[in-house]
Amino acid sequence: MVTHSEMIRSSLEALGEAKPSRVISWIEDKYGKINRESIRADLIGFAGNHSSTHHSPGSNKFLWFNSGNKSYRLANQDEIARFREKQEMKRKPRVQVPIEDEAFASKLSSSGQVVIPARLREEMGLRTGDLIGFEKTDRGWLIRKAKKKLEYLE
């Protein structure tokens, strides 16, 4: 059984630099029917410099994506390493806030959503679809499971 990685590598060894449609055609000619979308996804995942490669963190990065003409070629590991170093330098340093044993933290998304940690959901008895109540107190905001549908909508 030939892996997608092996198919893609052999196609680009033969073709040099090619767009996804050409890579897929070459693979189909050599190996027969394949899942085209899976090959497209793997091209992205194997490209060390593609903007969406982070969706495939465990993939071996052996391709280089040319964003100008949307094509791929085999990459050398030095250029991928240099690209990764540049990306790391652009990232803002992350500050870790210490959380006490019985405190929880979650990041607010751009759409205003937060993930309630699993342990907290279990302790609060929360399930998918439950309503969450927000109540202003003299110590701050109290967040709890709402008992009635309209309890916090008034």
C-alpha positions in Angstrom: 0.0 0.0 0.0 1.5 3.3 -1.1 0.9 6.3 1.2 -0.3 9.7 0.1 3.0 11.1 1.2 4.9 8.6 -1.1 2.5 9.4 -4.0 2.9 13.1 -3.7 6.7 12.9 -3.3 7.0 10.7 -6.4 4.7 13.0 -8.4 6.8 16.1 -7.6 10.1 14.2 -8.2 8.7 13.6 -11.7 7.0 16.9 -12.3 9.2 19.3 -10.5 6.8 22.1 -9.6 3.1 21.6 -10.2 -0.4 22.8 -9.3 -2.6 20.5 -7.3 -4.7 19.5 -10.3 -1.5 18.3 -12.2 -0.3 16.4 -9.1 -3.6 14.7 -8.8 -3.7 13.8 -12.5 -0.2 12.3 -12.3 -1.1 10.3 -9.2 -4.3 9.0 -10.8 -2.4 8.0 -14.0 0.2 6.1 -11.9 -1.9 4.7 -9.0 -5.5 4.7 -10.2 -8.5 6.1 -8.5 -7.8 8.2 -5.4 -9.7 10.6 -3.1 -8.8 13.9 -4.8 -9.9 16.1 -1.8 -7.7 14.0 0.5 -4.7 14.6 -1.8 -5.4 18.3 -1.9 -5.6 18.4 1.9 -2.3 16.5 2.2 -0.6 18.9 -0.2 -1.4 21.7 2.2 -0.5 19.6 5.3 2.9 18.6 3.8 3.8 22.1 2.8 6.0 23.7 5.5 5.1 27.3 4.4 1.4 27.0 3.6 -0.8 29.3 5.7 -3.1 26.3 6.6 -0.5 23.8 7.3 -1.1 24.2 11.1 -4.2 22.1 10.6 -1.9 19.1 10.1 0.6 19.5 12.9 1.9 15.9 12.9 2.6 15.8 9.1 6.1 15.6 7.8 6.8 19.0 6.1 8.6 18.2 2.8 6.8 20.5 0.3 7.1 24.2 -0.5 4.0 26.1 -1.6 4.5 28.9 -4.2 1.7 31.3 -3.3 2.3 33.3 -6.5 1.2 30.6 -8.9 -0.5 28.2 -6.3 1.9 25.4 -7.0 4.0 22.9 -5.0 7.5 21.6 -5.2 9.8 19.4 -3.0 11.4 21.6 -0.3 14.8 21.3 1.3 14.6 21.1 5.1 16.8 24.3 5.5 14.3 26.5 3.8 11.4 25.1 5.9 13.5 25.6 9.1 14.3 29.2 8.1 10.6 29.9 7.4 9.6 28.4 10.8 12.2 30.6 12.5 10.8 33.7 10.8 7.2 32.7 11.8 8.3 32.2 15.5 9.9 35.6 15.6 6.6 37.2 14.4 4.6 35.6 17.1 3.8 37.7 20.2 5.3 36.2 23.4 2.7 34.4 25.4 2.2 35.3 29.0 1.0 32.5 31.2 -1.2 33.6 34.0 -0.9 31.4 37.1 -4.3 29.9 38.0 -5.0 28.8 41.6 -6.1 25.2 42.2 -9.8 26.0 42.2 -9.8 28.7 39.5 -10.3 28.3 35.8 -9.5 30.4 32.8 -10.7 30.4 29.2 -10.0 32.5 26.2 -12.8 34.6 24.7 -13.2 34.0 20.9 -13.8 36.8 18.4 -17.5 35.8 18.4 -17.8 36.2 22.2 -17.7 32.5 23.0 -15.7 30.7 25.7 -15.1 27.1 26.4 -16.0 26.0 29.9 -13.4 23.5 31.1 -14.6 19.9 31.3 -14.0 19.6 35.1 -16.0 22.8 35.7 -18.9 21.6 33.4 -19.0 18.3 35.3 -19.0 20.0 38.7 -21.8 22.5 37.6 -23.8 19.7 36.0 -23.8 21.4 32.6 -24.8 19.6 29.4 -24.9 20.6 25.7 -27.9 23.0 25.2 -28.1 24.1 28.9 -28.7 27.8 29.5 -26.1 29.7 31.5 -27.1 32.5 33.8 -25.1 35.7 34.4 -25.9 37.6 37.6 -24.3 40.8 38.8 -23.2 40.6 42.5 -21.3 43.0 44.8 -18.2 40.7 44.3 -18.4 40.6 40.5 -20.3 38.4 38.1 -21.8 35.1 39.1 -22.0 32.5 36.3 -24.3 29.5 36.9 -26.7 27.1 35.3 -30.0 28.8 34.7 -32.9 26.9 36.3 -35.7 28.2 34.0 -35.6 29.2 30.4 -36.5 32.8 31.0 -34.7 33.2 34.3 -32.0 35.4 32.8 -33.8 36.9 29.8 -35.8 39.5 31.8 
